[in-house]
């Protein structure tokens, strides 16, 4: 007969016995959260449960090894420093939704995790700290789900901006709305307002194309905060931009700026880093006026601060001391960082320690990331990850970071010569998209230039060669001013537009709405349409992250029409609506509406290109349905390719255009 004490077997832990070490070990192993036990100031792994081993990588041997040695990819991510703080102070520390990159498959490819954690000290009988216990939850699925929901809320950014207080709104309006996109240069910028009741202050940044391929770079900091500091900043930025555009040398720019500062008492003691970069040879002329020194990150992991010089802040000593401009040569792999002191200094972070911390954090962001992060341009990756990691414990001052890299390459011009037939539009669209995306402009720029070029080519196909199939030539360059200059030419005849154009004859009006300038050169041997648009990208102003731009790739998708609902008809269109696809779409829509007698909703969210042939179709359908007493509804979210074209038409007078569709839950 077996007694009750033998119920679990001699070698099995008995969970009914309080304090049974084997039971405690079993419970520790099965905890759903990752638990790490460290000993000593070097944080040697003493125990890790199953969830912890899965988190760091089941094939990674960590027990008995120092944290920094066992998790080398953590360098620059500030987790080791957090353990150091907990051990030294003996106080618990915690973090919520920290983004951490781990090589948990041991294949050299980092994976992105979001972790929430608490670290508590272990004390001996005398009360001295001897180790740490970290309780870590992987909240990646929850963060991903929340971000996916936020991405669907197309009105989120507008609501966010509307909720900003007056000071922050003023600061946003005074900072540059766009960053230039020049050949041979990659740029990125981040700005965060201070975590304080007074809100934004006097930080600013700028990147000014000088017209000859060189680029003026500025990061400055006006003393104080609130509306007055923001207003002074706006004045200084405007004056400095104008002086740079006049082509003045840096000493003369500073002399004139200092005289302007003398007339504005609130501008005194403004710090400034001003540089002029020539991407052709990597020459950087710069001066720091009482400002933290620029930081250079090399691709091999080396980092170094440039000499700051002895020039003081504006309006203090700059006018009484000679201006010494310093010069360095940057290589094609170097990333240059200009920043304000809010990034490296705070109540609990002395400047020297902040500068050391920035070197490590920025170097880590430069060298390591997930595949999607590494596919993004280095300045974008460094800006996003550095600001995110440097401000994890908050920031009491504005934070500004401007990153720049010379690529060492010049873009190849775009060239295509094709038969003037509808079948060339799809391959031309793919070829043009690949070239435009590689130039680095915004999605809005790419869509606008694509539309203008394809519309001009469509015009050649329809009108230039009435008797036979001729050829059309498309050329494009990215010039030193940051403009994309495109030319569409043919050797056919010019057909003047009608005096009273119909819906289909508005192609050139739409082209002019998409481009900065459009010229038509007509000769006896053919016609050329010359058009240009200046490329730009938006800097990140505010607590925005997780939107690193991936490597260039065409977004071309095949044309298709999906029936979403039949009562009343609701269809979703995907891909391009152009000359070849417009006729097919017309048939599909007529079938869905039974010849136009039923109300219709067309979702244009997935449309990649809306040509004037598509605009004509929508006009005709709207007019037909209106005559039959029905209404056409078009779903075209703000920022979509269709919305960009529809905003140039008057279709809203005939249809209901929905810019913020409801998100299905």
GUVEX-494415 format. One line per 4 residues: number of its first residue (from 1); for each residue y, x, z of C-alpha. Coordinates in Angstrom, 1 decimal. Each point is the difference from the previous one (the first is absolute). Layout:
N
NUM = Y:X:Z; ...
// end
This chain:
665
1 = 0.0:0.0:0.0; 3.3:1.4:-1.0; 2.9:0.0:2.5; 3.5:-1.1:-0.8
5 = 1.3:3.6:0.2; -2.2:0.9:-3.0; 1.5:-2.7:-2.3; 1.8:2.5:-2.3
9 = -2.5:2.8:0.0; 0.4:3.3:1.8; 2.1:1.6:-2.8; 2.2:-3.0:-0.8
13 = 3.5:-0.5:1.6; 0.1:-2.9:2.3; 3.3:-1.9:-0.5; -0.6:-1.9:3.2
17 = 0.4:3.1:2.0; 3.8:0.6:0.6; 1.0:3.5:-0.9; -3.2:0.9:-1.9
21 = 1.2:3.0:-2.1; -2.3:-0.9:-2.8; 1.3:-3.6:-0.1; 3.6:1.3:0.0
25 = -0.8:2.4:-2.9; -1.6:-2.9:-2.0; 3.0:-2.2:0.6; 2.4:2.8:-1.0
29 = -2.0:0.6:-3.2; 0.2:-3.7:-1.0; 3.7:-0.6:0.7; 1.6:-1.6:-3.1
33 = 3.1:2.2:0.3; -0.1:3.8:-0.6; 0.1:2.0:3.2; 0.6:3.7:0.1
37 = -0.2:2.1:3.2; 1.8:3.4:0.0; 0.0:2.8:2.5; 2.5:2.7:0.6
41 = 3.5:0.7:-1.5; -1.7:0.8:-3.4; -1.5:-3.5:-0.1; -3.6:0.9:-0.5
45 = -2.1:-2.9:-1.0; -2.4:-0.8:3.0; -1.3:-3.4:-1.0; 0.4:-2.3:-3.0
49 = -1.6:-3.4:-0.3; -1.6:-1.5:-3.2; 3.3:-1.7:-1.2; 1.8:3.3:0.5
53 = -2.5:2.0:-2.0; 0.2:-2.5:-2.8; 3.9:0.2:0.1; 0.2:3.8:-0.3
57 = -3.1:0.2:-2.3; -3.6:-0.4:1.0; -0.9:3.5:-1.5; 2.8:1.8:1.8
61 = -1.1:1.9:3.1; 2.9:-0.3:2.5; -1.5:0.2:3.5; 0.7:3.4:1.5
65 = 2.8:0.8:-2.4; 3.8:0.0:0.4; 1.8:-3.0:-1.4; 2.1:2.1:-2.4
69 = -3.0:1.9:-1.2; -2.3:-3.0:-0.4; 2.6:-2.2:-1.8; 2.0:2.6:-2.1
73 = 1.5:-2.7:-2.3; 1.9:-1.4:3.0; 2.5:2.9:-0.2; 3.5:-1.5:-0.4
77 = -1.0:-3.5:0.9; 1.1:0.4:3.7; -3.2:-1.2:1.6; -0.7:3.4:1.6
81 = 3.5:0.1:1.3; -0.5:-3.4:1.6; -3.1:1.3:1.8; 2.0:3.0:1.1
85 = 2.7:-2.3:1.5; -2.6:-2.1:1.9; -1.7:3.1:1.4; 3.3:1.7:1.1
89 = 1.7:-3.0:1.4; -3.1:-1.7:1.5; 1.4:-3.4:-1.3; -1.8:-2.4:-2.3
93 = 1.2:-0.2:-3.6; -0.7:-2.6:-2.6; 0.8:-0.8:-3.6; -0.2:-3.0:-2.3
97 = -1.1:0.1:-3.6; 0.4:3.7:-0.6; -1.0:0.9:-3.5; -2.4:2.9:0.2
101 = -1.7:1.8:-2.8; -3.6:1.2:0.7; -2.7:1.7:-2.1; -2.7:-2.1:1.6
105 = -2.4:0.5:-3.0; 0.3:3.8:0.1; 0.7:0.0:-3.7; 3.5:1.4:0.1
109 = 1.5:-3.4:-0.9; 2.1:-1.6:2.7; -0.2:-3.6:0.9; 2.7:-2.1:1.5
113 = -0.5:-1.7:3.4; 2.4:-1.9:2.3; -0.8:0.6:3.6; 1.2:-1.5:3.3
117 = -0.9:2.0:3.0; 0.5:0.8:3.7; -0.5:3.5:1.5; -0.3:0.3:3.8
121 = -0.5:3.2:2.1; -3.1:0.9:1.9; 0.8:1.5:3.5; -2.1:2.1:2.4
125 = -0.2:-0.7:3.7; 3.2:1.9:0.5; 1.9:-2.1:-2.4; 0.3:2.7:-2.8
129 = -0.5:-1.1:-3.6; -3.3:1.4:-1.3; -0.4:-2.0:-3.2; 0.8:-3.1:-1.9
133 = -1.7:-3.2:-1.1; 1.2:-1.6:-3.3; -0.8:-3.7:-0.8; 0.6:-0.5:-3.7
137 = -0.2:-3.2:-2.1; -0.2:0.0:-3.8; 2.5:-2.7:-1.0; 0.0:0.9:-3.7
141 = -1.5:-3.3:-1.1; 2.7:-2.0:1.9; 2.8:2.2:-1.3; -1.3:-0.2:-3.6
145 = -0.3:-3.8:0.3; 3.5:-0.3:1.4; 1.5:2.2:-2.7; -1.8:-1.9:-2.7
149 = 1.5:-3.2:1.3; 3.4:1.6:0.1; -0.4:1.2:-3.6; -0.6:-3.6:-1.1
153 = 3.2:-1.2:1.7; 2.3:0.8:-2.9; 3.1:-1.3:2.0; -0.7:2.3:3.0
157 = 2.4:2.7:-1.0; 2.8:-2.5:-0.7; -0.5:-1.7:3.4; -0.2:3.4:1.7
161 = 3.4:1.0:-1.5; 1.5:-3.3:0.8; -1.0:0.5:3.7; 1.6:3.4:0.3
165 = 3.2:0.2:2.2; 3.4:0.8:-1.5; -0.2:3.7:0.7; -3.3:0.5:-1.7
169 = 1.0:-2.1:-3.0; 3.2:2.1:-0.3; -2.0:3.2:0.2; -2.5:-1.1:-2.7
173 = 2.9:-0.9:-2.3; 1.6:3.4:0.5; -3.1:2.1:-0.6; -1.0:0.7:-3.6
177 = -1.9:-3.0:-1.4; -1.8:2.2:-2.5; -1.3:3.6:-0.3; 0.3:1.6:-3.4
181 = -3.1:1.0:-2.0; 0.6:3.2:-1.8; -2.4:2.1:-2.2; -1.5:2.8:2.0
185 = 0.8:-1.4:3.4; -1.8:-2.3:2.5; 2.2:-1.7:2.7; -0.7:-2.2:3.0
189 = 2.1:-1.2:3.0; -0.5:-1.8:3.2; 2.6:-1.5:2.4; -0.6:-1.6:3.4
193 = 2.7:-1.5:2.2; 0.1:1.0:3.6; -2.1:-1.9:2.6; 3.0:-1.0:1.9
197 = 2.3:-3.0:0.6; 2.7:1.5:-2.1; -2.3:0.3:-3.0; 0.8:2.0:-3.0
201 = 2.4:2.9:0.1; 1.5:2.6:-2.3; -3.0:1.7:-1.7; -0.1:0.1:-3.8
205 = -1.7:1.6:-2.9; 0.7:0.3:-3.7; -1.4:1.5:-3.2; 2.7:0.3:-2.7
209 = -1.0:1.0:-3.6; 2.7:2.4:-1.2; -0.6:-0.7:-3.7; -1.3:3.4:-1.0
213 = -3.5:-0.3:1.5; 1.2:1.2:3.5; -0.2:-2.2:3.0; 2.3:-0.3:3.0
217 = -1.8:-0.6:3.3; 1.8:-1.2:3.1; -1.1:-0.9:3.5; 2.8:-0.6:2.6
221 = 0.5:-1.4:3.5; 3.3:-1.6:1.3; 0.4:0.2:3.7; -0.4:-3.4:1.8
225 = -1.7:-3.3:-0.9; 0.9:-3.5:-0.9; 2.2:-1.5:-2.7; 2.7:2.7:0.2
229 = -2.4:2.9:-0.4; -1.6:-1.8:-3.0; 3.4:-0.7:-1.6; 1.0:3.7:0.4
233 = -3.3:1.0:-1.5; 0.6:-2.2:-3.0; 3.4:1.6:-0.6; -1.4:3.6:0.3
237 = -2.9:-0.8:-2.3; 2.3:-1.5:-2.7; 2.4:2.9:0.1; -2.7:2.6:0.0
241 = -1.8:-1.6:-3.0; 3.2:0.0:-1.9; 0.7:3.6:0.7; -3.5:1.0:-1.1
245 = 0.3:-2.0:-3.2; 3.3:1.9:-0.8; -2.2:3.1:-0.4; 1.7:1.9:2.8
249 = -1.8:3.0:1.7; -1.3:-0.5:3.5; 2.9:1.9:1.8; 2.6:-2.1:-1.8
253 = -1.9:-3.2:0.7; -0.1:0.8:3.7; 3.7:1.0:0.1; 1.1:-3.3:-1.5
257 = -2.4:-2.0:2.2; 1.3:1.8:3.1; 3.5:-0.9:-0.9; -1.0:-3.6:-0.3
261 = -1.8:0.1:3.4; 3.2:1.3:1.5; 1.6:-3.4:-0.7; -2.8:-2.0:1.7
265 = -0.4:0.9:3.7; -3.4:-1.8:0.3; -1.3:2.3:-2.8; 0.6:3.2:2.0
269 = -3.2:1.9:1.0; -2.0:-1.6:-2.8; -3.0:2.3:-0.8; -1.1:0.5:-3.6
273 = -2.6:1.7:-2.1; 1.1:0.3:-3.6; -2.1:1.5:-2.8; -0.1:0.3:-3.8
277 = -3.4:0.4:-1.6; -0.7:1.2:-3.5; -3.5:-1.2:-0.9; -0.1:2.3:-3.0
281 = -0.4:3.1:2.1; -0.3:-1.3:3.6; 3.3:1.4:1.1; 1.4:-1.7:3.1
285 = 3.6:0.7:1.1; 0.6:-1.6:3.4; 2.1:0.1:3.2; -0.6:-1.6:3.4
289 = 3.1:-1.0:1.9; -1.2:-0.3:3.6; -3.1:-1.6:-1.3; -3.7:0.7:0.6
293 = -1.4:2.5:-2.5; -2.0:-1.1:-3.1; -3.7:0.3:0.2; -2.2:1.3:-2.8
297 = -3.7:-0.9:-0.2; -2.2:2.1:-2.3; -3.2:-1.4:-1.5; -2.1:2.7:1.8
301 = 1.1:-1.3:3.4; 2.8:2.5:0.7; 3.2:-1.5:1.3; 3.4:1.5:0.7
305 = 3.5:-1.1:0.9; 2.8:1.3:-2.2; 2.8:2.0:1.6; 2.5:-2.5:1.3
309 = 3.1:2.3:-0.1; 3.0:-0.2:2.3; 2.1:-2.8:-1.6; 1.0:-2.6:2.6
313 = 0.3:-3.8:-0.3; 2.6:-1.6:-2.2; 3.5:-0.3:1.4; -0.7:2.5:2.8
317 = -0.3:3.6:-1.2; -1.0:-0.3:-3.6; 3.6:0.3:-1.2; 0.7:3.2:2.0
321 = -3.2:1.9:-0.9; -1.0:1.2:-3.5; -2.7:-2.2:-1.6; -3.1:2.1:-0.8
325 = -2.3:-1.7:-2.4; -3.6:1.2:0.2; -2.5:0.1:-2.8; -3.8:-0.1:-0.2
329 = -2.5:-0.5:-2.8; -2.6:-2.8:0.5; -3.3:0.1:-1.7; -1.5:-2.9:-1.8
333 = -2.3:-0.8:2.9; 2.6:0.2:2.8; 1.2:-3.2:1.7; 3.6:0.2:1.4
337 = 0.9:-2.2:3.0; 3.5:-0.9:1.0; 0.3:-2.2:3.2; 2.2:-1.0:2.9
341 = -0.4:1.0:3.6; -1.4:-3.5:0.9; -3.3:1.2:-1.5; -0.3:3.1:2.2
345 = 2.0:-0.7:3.2; -0.1:-2.6:2.7; 0.4:-0.6:3.8; -3.5:1.5:0.6
349 = -0.1:2.2:-3.1; 2.1:3.2:0.1; 1.2:1.1:-3.5; -2.1:3.2:0.0
353 = -3.1:-1.9:0.9; 0.8:-2.6:-2.6; 0.5:2.5:-2.7; -3.4:1.6:0.8
357 = -1.6:-3.5:0.1; 1.5:-0.8:-3.4; -1.5:3.1:-1.6; -3.5:-1.0:1.1
361 = 0.3:-3.7:-0.8; 1.6:0.6:-3.4; -2.5:2.7:-0.9; -2.9:-2.4:0.9
365 = 1.6:-2.8:-2.1; 0.4:2.5:-2.9; -3.6:1.2:0.1; -2.2:-2.9:1.0
369 = -0.3:-3.6:-0.8; -2.4:-2.7:-1.3; -0.7:0.1:-3.8; 2.6:-2.6:-0.7
373 = 2.6:2.0:2.1; -0.9:3.2:-1.8; 0.4:-1.7:-3.3; 3.6:-0.9:0.9
377 = 2.8:2.5:-0.6; 0.3:2.5:2.8; 3.6:-1.0:1.0; -1.1:-3.6:0.4
381 = -3.0:0.9:2.2; 2.0:2.5:2.1; 2.8:-2.5:0.6; -2.1:-2.9:1.0
385 = -2.5:1.8:2.3; 2.6:2.4:1.5; 2.4:-2.8:1.1; -2.9:-2.2:1.2
389 = -1.5:2.8:2.1; 3.3:1.5:1.3; 1.2:-3.4:1.3; -3.2:-1.2:1.6
393 = 1.6:0.2:3.5; 3.2:-1.7:-1.2; 3.3:1.4:-1.2; 3.3:-0.5:1.7
397 = 2.1:1.2:-3.0; -0.1:-0.7:-3.7; -2.7:1.8:-1.9; 0.6:1.2:-3.6
401 = -2.3:2.1:-2.1; 0.5:1.1:-3.6; -2.8:1.8:-1.8; 0.2:1.7:-3.4
405 = -2.4:2.0:-2.1; 0.4:1.8:-3.4; -3.0:-0.8:-2.1; 0.4:3.1:-2.3
409 = -0.7:-2.2:-3.0; 2.0:-1.8:-2.6; -1.2:-3.4:-1.3; -1.4:-0.1:-3.5
413 = 2.0:-2.4:-2.3; -1.6:-3.3:-1.0; -1.0:-0.3:-3.7; -1.9:-2.6:-1.8
417 = -0.1:-1.0:-3.7; -2.0:-3.1:-0.7; -0.6:-2.7:-2.7; 2.4:-2.9:0.4
421 = -2.7:-2.6:0.9; -0.6:-2.1:3.1; -3.2:1.9:0.8; 1.9:3.1:1.1
425 = 1.9:-1.6:2.8; -2.9:0.2:2.6; -0.8:3.7:-0.5; 3.7:0.8:-0.2
429 = 0.6:-1.8:3.3; -2.7:2.1:1.7; 1.3:3.2:-1.4; 3.6:-0.8:0.9
433 = -1.0:-1.2:3.5; -1.8:3.3:0.7; 3.0:2.0:-1.1; 2.6:-2.1:1.9
437 = -2.0:-0.1:3.2; -0.4:3.8:-0.1; 3.8:0.3:-0.1; 0.1:-1.4:3.6
441 = 2.5:-2.8:-0.3; -0.3:-3.4:1.7; -2.3:-2.7:-1.1; 3.1:-1.9:-1.1
445 = 1.1:2.8:-2.2; -3.5:0.2:-1.6; -0.1:-3.7:-0.7; 3.5:-0.1:-1.4
449 = -0.4:3.0:-2.4; -3.5:-1.2:-1.1; 1.4:-3.5:-0.8; 3.0:1.4:-2.0
453 = -2.2:2.4:-2.0; -2.7:-2.5:-0.8; 2.5:-2.6:-0.9; 1.7:2.3:-2.4
457 = -3.4:0.9:-1.5; -0.9:-3.7:-0.3; 3.3:-0.5:-1.9; -1.0:2.7:-2.5
461 = -3.5:-1.6:-0.4; 1.5:-3.5:-0.7; 3.0:0.9:-2.1; 0.2:3.5:-1.4
465 = -2.8:-0.1:-2.6; -0.2:-3.5:-1.6; -2.1:1.1:-2.9; -2.4:2.6:1.5
469 = -1.0:1.8:3.2; 2.4:2.9:0.6; 0.2:2.3:3.0; 1.9:0.1:3.2
473 = 0.9:3.1:2.0; 0.6:0.1:3.8; 1.5:3.0:1.7; 1.2:0.6:3.6
477 = 1.4:2.7:2.2; 0.8:0.4:3.7; 3.3:1.8:0.0; 1.7:2.2:2.6
481 = 2.2:-3.0:1.2; -3.1:-1.9:0.9; 0.1:-2.4:-3.0; -2.9:-1.2:-2.0
485 = 1.3:0.0:-3.6; -2.2:-1.9:-2.5; 0.3:-0.4:-3.7; -1.9:-2.5:-2.2
489 = 0.5:0.6:-3.7; -1.4:-1.3:-3.3; 0.6:0.5:-3.7; 0.1:-3.7:-0.8
493 = 2.8:-2.5:-0.4; 2.4:-1.3:2.6; 0.0:-3.8:0.5; 3.3:-1.1:1.6
497 = -0.6:-2.4:2.9; 1.1:-3.6:-0.6; 3.5:-1.1:1.0; -1.6:-2.7:2.2
501 = -3.2:1.5:1.3; -3.0:-2.1:1.1; -2.1:0.8:3.0; -2.0:2.6:-1.9
505 = 3.0:1.9:-1.3; 1.3:1.2:3.4; -2.1:3.2:0.0; 3.0:2.3:-0.2
509 = 1.8:-1.9:2.7; -3.0:0.6:2.2; -0.2:3.6:-1.0; 3.7:0.6:1.0
513 = -0.7:-1.7:3.3; -2.8:2.5:0.8; 1.8:3.2:-1.1; 3.2:1.7:0.9
517 = 1.2:0.5:-3.6; -1.4:-1.2:-3.3; 1.2:1.2:-3.4; -1.2:-1.1:-3.5
521 = 0.3:2.6:-2.8; -0.5:-1.6:-3.4; -0.2:2.1:-3.2; -1.2:-0.5:-3.5
525 = -3.3:1.7:1.0; -0.8:-2.0:3.1; 1.1:-1.1:3.4; -0.1:1.8:3.4
529 = 0.5:-1.6:3.4; 1.2:2.5:2.6; -0.2:-1.1:3.6; 0.1:1.7:3.4
533 = -0.4:-0.9:3.7; 0.5:2.2:3.0; -3.1:0.4:2.2; 0.2:-0.4:3.8
537 = -2.1:-0.8:3.0; 0.8:-1.7:3.3; 0.0:2.2:3.1; -1.7:-1.5:3.1
541 = 2.6:-1.2:2.4; -1.5:-1.6:3.1; -3.5:0.0:1.7; -2.0:-0.2:-3.2
545 = -3.1:2.0:-0.7; -3.4:-0.1:-1.6; 1.4:-0.3:-3.5; -0.6:3.5:-1.4
549 = 0.2:-0.1:-3.8; -3.3:0.9:-1.6; -0.5:2.3:-3.0; 1.2:-1.2:-3.3
553 = -2.4:-2.5:-1.7; 0.5:-2.8:-2.5; -0.2:-3.5:1.4; -1.0:-1.5:-3.4
557 = -2.3:-3.1:0.3; -1.6:-2.1:-2.6; 1.5:-3.4:-0.8; -1.7:-3.0:1.5
561 = 0.8:-3.5:1.2; -1.7:-1.5:3.1; -0.1:-3.7:0.8; 0.9:-0.2:3.7
565 = 0.1:-3.8:0.2; -0.4:-2.9:-2.4; 1.9:-2.8:1.8; 2.8:0.6:-0.6
569 = -0.6:3.0:-2.2; 0.6:3.4:1.5; -0.7:3.2:-2.0; 0.3:3.7:0.8
573 = 0.9:2.4:-2.7; -1.0:3.7:0.2; 0.9:3.0:-2.2; 2.6:0.1:-2.8
577 = 1.7:-3.0:-1.7; 1.1:1.5:-3.3; -0.3:-0.7:-3.7; -3.9:0.2:-0.1
581 = -0.6:-2.0:3.1; 2.8:-2.7:-0.2; -1.9:-2.1:-2.6; -3.2:0.0:2.1
585 = 2.0:-0.9:3.1; 1.7:-2.9:-1.8; -3.4:-1.5:-0.9; -1.3:0.4:3.6
589 = 3.1:-1.7:1.5; 0.0:-2.8:-2.5; -3.6:-0.7:0.9; 0.7:0.1:3.7
593 = 2.9:-2.4:-0.2; -1.7:-2.3:-2.6; 2.7:0.7:-2.5; 2.8:0.3:2.6
597 = -0.3:-3.4:1.6; -1.1:1.3:3.4; 2.1:2.0:2.4; -0.9:3.7:0.1
601 = 0.2:3.0:2.3; -0.3:3.5:-1.5; -0.5:2.9:2.3; 1.5:3.1:-1.6
605 = -0.6:2.3:2.9; -2.7:1.9:-1.9; 2.0:0.4:-3.2; 0.6:3.7:-0.8
609 = 2.4:-0.5:-2.9; 2.0:-3.1:-1.1; 1.4:0.5:-3.5; 2.5:-2.3:-1.7
613 = -2.9:-1.6:-1.8; -1.2:-1.2:3.5; 3.5:-1.0:1.0; 0.2:-2.1:-3.2
617 = -3.3:-1.7:0.8; 1.1:-0.9:3.5; 3.3:-1.4:-1.3; -1.9:-2.2:-2.6
621 = -2.5:-1.2:2.5; 2.7:-0.8:2.6; 2.0:-2.0:-2.6; -3.1:-1.8:-1.2
625 = -1.0:-1.0:3.5; 3.5:-1.1:0.9; 0.0:-2.3:-3.0; -3.2:-1.5:1.3
629 = 1.4:-0.4:3.5; -1.9:2.9:1.5; 1.1:3.1:1.8; -1.1:3.6:-0.5
633 = -0.4:2.2:3.1; -0.1:3.8:-0.3; -1.2:2.2:2.8; 1.7:3.4:-0.4
637 = 0.3:1.9:3.3; 3.1:2.2:0.5; -0.8:3.5:-1.2; -2.7:-1.1:-2.5
641 = 0.2:0.9:-3.7; 0.5:-3.6:-1.0; 2.8:-0.6:2.6; 1.9:3.0:-1.3
645 = 0.1:-1.5:-3.6; 0.5:-3.6:1.1; 3.1:1.0:2.0; 1.6:0.9:-3.3
649 = -0.6:-3.4:-1.5; 1.2:-3.6:0.7; -3.5:-1.4:0.5; 0.8:-1.2:3.5
653 = 2.1:-2.8:-1.6; -3.2:-1.4:-1.6; -2.7:1.0:2.5; -0.5:0.5:3.7
657 = -0.4:3.8:0.6; -1.8:0.7:3.3; 0.9:3.5:1.2; -1.7:-0.2:3.4
661 = -3.3:-1.7:-0.4; -1.7:-1.3:3.1; -2.7:2.3:1.4; -3.4:-1.6:0.3
665 = -1.5:0.3:3.5
// end
